[in-house]
Amino acid sequence: MDEHLGYGRSERSDSDDYRNGYKPKRINSSFGSMDIQVPQDRKTTFEPQVVKKRQKDISSIDQKI
């Protein structure tokens, strides 16, 4: 999130896009389902890198680890 917004968590910025907490998400893997917290920003322009938006099944990630 720091890289996306261009400033650290406790730093001030003149940007109009700010952190906006986390959104709960339930994902499924070969080990079962689990709940995670995905960070979000005010403008919803942040793209998560590991578990993408609208992705629910991460079974293919298990093979890469």
Backbone as a ProteinNet text record, in pm:
[ID]
protein_1_A
[PRIMARY]
MDEHLGYGRSERSDSDDYRNGYKPKRINSSFGSMDIQVPQDRKTTFEPQVVKKRQKDISSIDQKI
[TERTIARY]
82.9	0	87.9	199.8	290.4	337.1	374.7	423.8	312.8	193.4	79.7	46.6	41.8	5.4	121.6	243.9	360.3	408.1	356.9	401.9	377.2	452.1	443.7	318.9	297.7	177.1	157.5	261.7	247	287.5	313.8	354.1	232.6	244.6	140.8	164.6	57.8	70.2	-35.3	-6.5	-103.2	-194.3	-176.9	-257	-402.8	-493.6	-635.2	-678.9	-583.1	-611.7	-546.9	-625.3	-577.9	-611.6	-543.9	-578.4	-721	-792.3	-929.7	-955.6	-863.5	-881.8	-865	-935.9	-926.6	-1065.6	-1074.8	-1200.6	-1184.7	-1277.2	-1266.5	-1296.1	-1226.2	-1245.4	-1224.9	-1313.5	-1300.1	-1245.4	-1135.2	-1073.2	-1066.5	-1058	-1048.7	-914.6	-854.2	-728.9	-739.3	-635.1	-636.8	-633.6	-605.4	-604.4	-736	-833.8	-962.6	-985.6	-1093.9	-1123.5	-1066.4	-1035.7	-981.8	-1025.2	-1029	-1063.6	-936.2	-926.8	-812.3	-863.6	-774.3	-805.5	-727.7	-798	-736.2	-736.4	-618.7	-615.5	-689.3	-746.5	-814.4	-784.5	-800.7	-781	-912.5	-919.8	-1044.2	-1092	-1000	-1038.9	-1055.3	-1031.1	-1037	-950.6	-834.6	-743.1	-633.7	-626.6	-525.2	-556.1	-455.9	-468.5	-382.5	-443.5	-365.9	-281.8	-161.9	-69.6	-79.9	-106.2	-107.6	-245	-348.5	-485.9	-554	-578.3	-633.6	-778.7	-827.3	-967.4	-1055.6	-1166.3	-1265	-1211	-1089.9	-1033.8	-1073.3	-1134.8	-1179.2	-1100.2	-1047.5	-976.4	-827.2	-746.5	-601.5	-527.9	-594.8	-532.7	-406.8	-403	-285.1	-164.6	-186.7	-76.5	-4.5	-78	-19.1	94.3	79.9	181.1	306.7	293.5	407.2	491.2	434.1	505.2	596.2
-118.2	0	125.2	122.5	238.2	273.9	172.4	196.2	252.8	201.2	246.7	393.1	430.7	567.1	664.8	613.6	699.6	760.9	714.2	762.4	655.1	662	562.4	576.8	479.1	472.5	593.1	640.4	750.7	886	891.4	1016	1093	1224.9	1310.6	1324.7	1350.9	1367	1464.5	1527.8	1616.7	1540.3	1411.2	1326.9	1325.5	1306.2	1294.8	1148.6	1057.2	914.9	868.7	812.3	772.7	627.3	570.5	436.7	440.5	331	325.1	191.2	149.9	28.2	-98.8	-201.2	-333.1	-385.8	-472.8	-536.5	-686.2	-748.9	-893.9	-969.3	-1080.6	-1161.2	-1307.3	-1394.3	-1538.4	-1600.6	-1674.1	-1739.4	-1889.8	-1964.7	-2110.4	-2155.1	-2252.7	-2311.2	-2462.1	-2531.9	-2677.3	-2718.3	-2623.6	-2650.6	-2613.1	-2566.3	-2524.9	-2376.1	-2325.7	-2183.1	-2105.5	-1979.2	-1893	-1749.4	-1672.3	-1531.3	-1448.5	-1350.2	-1259.3	-1115.6	-1021.8	-879.3	-816.2	-754.6	-693.2	-541.5	-476.2	-330.5	-262.6	-146.5	-71	77.7	149	293.5	361.6	491.4	566.3	561.7	570.1	572.7	433.3	330.9	189.9	161.6	226.3	202.4	102.9	62.2	-33.4	-171	-234.1	-369.8	-464	-551.7	-647.7	-737	-773.8	-849.1	-1000.5	-1048.1	-1193	-1251.2	-1200	-1242.7	-1126.6	-1143.5	-1036.4	-1005.3	-890.8	-855	-961	-993.9	-1092.1	-1234.4	-1260.2	-1395.6	-1463.7	-1578.9	-1651.9	-1780.1	-1839	-1966.5	-1943.6	-1981.9	-1963.2	-2097.2	-2202.5	-2335.4	-2337.4	-2260	-2258.5	-2194.8	-2107.6	-2045	-2148.5	-2246.3	-2350.2	-2422.3	-2444.6	-2515.3	-2431.1	-2299.7	-2210.4	-2189.5	-2216.7	-2193.1	-2309.4
0	0	0	74.5	76.9	-63.8	-139.8	-275.8	-364.5	-349.7	-429.9	-401.5	-273.7	-236.6	-248.4	-238.4	-251.4	-121.4	-8.6	122	226.4	336.9	443.1	528.2	612.8	693.9	785.9	848.8	944.3	885.5	755.6	690.7	639.2	632.8	576.3	426.4	353.2	209.3	159.1	46.7	-17.5	-112.8	-120.7	-208.9	-163.6	-258.4	-222.9	-210.3	-213.9	-196	-65.7	23.2	155.4	182.6	280.3	328.2	382.9	365.6	413.6	482.5	566.7	644.9	563.9	608	546.9	518.5	418.2	384.1	406.8	480.3	501.1	371.3	352.2	232.3	268.2	222.1	243	115	128.4	13.8	38	-70.1	-63.5	-119	-51.3	-98.5	-83.2	-120	-105.7	41.7	131.8	275.7	342.7	266.3	320.6	300.3	358	342.8	460.7	436.1	541.5	515.7	622	613.2	618.2	528.9	527.4	530.2	556.5	554.4	439.2	346.9	230	247.9	238.9	253.9	138.9	167.6	62.9	77	-33.5	-33.1	-70.2	-47.7	-70.4	-214.6	-308.1	-449.3	-509.2	-431.7	-473.4	-596.6	-604	-715.3	-679.1	-552	-508	-564	-626.2	-680	-597.1	-516.2	-436.7	-528.4	-483.3	-567.5	-549.9	-430.2	-406	-436.2	-372.8	-398.3	-470	-598.3	-681.1	-644	-690	-669.9	-735.4	-671.9	-718.3	-728.2	-678.5	-678	-547.2	-556.1	-437.5	-414.4	-521.3	-511	-534	-435.7	-446.8	-448.3	-491.5	-494.4	-579.7	-686.3	-773.9	-705	-607.8	-534.4	-448.3	-395.1	-310.9	-382.9	-512.6	-590.6	-610.4	-607.7	-630.3	-505.3	-389.3	-262.4	-231.1
[MASK]
+++++++++++++++++++++++++++++++++++++++++++++++++++++++++++++++++

